[in-house]
C-alpha cells in the first residue's frame, strides 16, 4: 500500500493529485474513456463527487476500526459530503414520520388527508418544538446543497426534502418557517440575482430574525454566476416589468437553466399537493410563477390557459432551446391543473388563492397605467379559478367583483 494513500501508476510513480477537479466537460457533460456523468456538487469552484453506493443500515464503523492501523485508510473523494447528504435526507424522512405519522401500509397521514390537528395538544407541542429546533439548520444546509448540486436526481431529493418541511410547517400553522422554505424554492427557480422585491425583502426579514440563515444569503450572493456555468441554459428572455424596476431595466435579458425549470416543477407540485397549507404564501408562489411564465414567453389564451406566445415563434425577444420548447406544453398543463384543482381547496385556502391573484392583477394594472406592458397571468388564472369554483361562488364573489370594479374604473388612481 502506498503510505501516502495516493494513487500510483504502473511504473511506480505517483499520479498527479486531481482532488476537487471535475472531469473534462464538453457540452455540459463529462467526457473521456468510459466516463459517464457523475453526480457531484460544485462549491466555489471545487468539484466534489457524490457517492451514490453508500451502504444503508450498516452500523459497523469501518473507519473507526482503522485508527490503530499504521497506514491511513483510503477514503473515497467526496465521502464526507455524500454521507452528510444522506444523513440530511434520512433526518427529513424521520422528522416527517414523527410529525405527520404513518398509516398501516407506511403511507404518510398527509396522503390520507388526516390533519395534524387530530393529534393531542401535547404531541402537537412536541412536533412544533421538533420543527423549531431543526428547520433553520435544515434550510441553510438544503439551500446550499441545492445551489451546488449538478445532478438531477440529487436535486430532486433536495427539493422533496424542502417540500416536506414546508408541508410540515404549514400543517403545524408555523408560517415563518413555511414561508422561509417556500421563499428558498422561489428564489432557486429564478435566474441568479433576479430582482424580485417581494422575495428579497421576505428573505431579509427572516434572516434578520434567525442569524443562522445569514450564511445562506452569503452563499447565494457569491455563487450566482456559477449556476449558469454548471447548468445548461434552456431559455433566454426578458424580466417582467415591475414597479420597483427602473424604466428600461426590464429589457435586460435573463437566462433560465435546466435546474430553474426543475425547481419550477417542484414549486408547482408543492402548490398543487399542499395548497391548503400555503395561506398567505400563495402570493409568493404566484408572483414567482408569473415571472417565470413571462420569461418563458407563455401567453394566456381565451380560456385562461397559457400557450406559447407569438414572440417565441418570431424569435424576437425570447430564445428557447428545443428541449425546453418541448417542456412548455407540459408546464402549461401543470399550471392549468394547479388552478383547476382549486375546486378541492377548502374555503379559507381558496380565499387566500383569490386574494393573491387579485393582488397580482392590481400590480399589473399599475404598470399598464404607467404605459408599460402588463402581465395578464393573474387575470387569466382568476378566470380559470372562477370557472371551476362556480359551485361556491359566494366564497370568491365579493373579492373578485370588488377587484374587477376597481380595475375597470378609469378614475381609480393606483
Secondary structure, DSSP 8 states (H G I E B T S, - for coil): --TT---B-TTS-B----TT----EETTEE-STT-----EEEETTEEEE------TT----TTGGGTTSSS-----TTHHHHHHHHHHHHHHHHHHHHHH-B-TTS-BGGGGT--GGGS-HHHHHHHHHHHHHHHHHHHHHHHHHHHHB--HHHHHHHHHHHHHHHHHHHHTT-HHHHHHHHHHHHHHHS-TT---HHHHHHHHHHHHH-GGGHHHHHHHHHHHHHHHHHS-EEEEEE----TTS-TTGGGSEEEEEHHHHHHHHHHHHHHHHSGGGTGGGHHHHHHHHHHHHHHHTEEE-TTS-EEE-HHHHTTSS-EE-HHHHHHHHHHHHHHHHHHHGGGGS-HHHHHHHHHHHHHHHHHHHHHHHTTS----HHHHHHHHHHHHTGGGHHHHHHHHHHHHHHHH-TT---
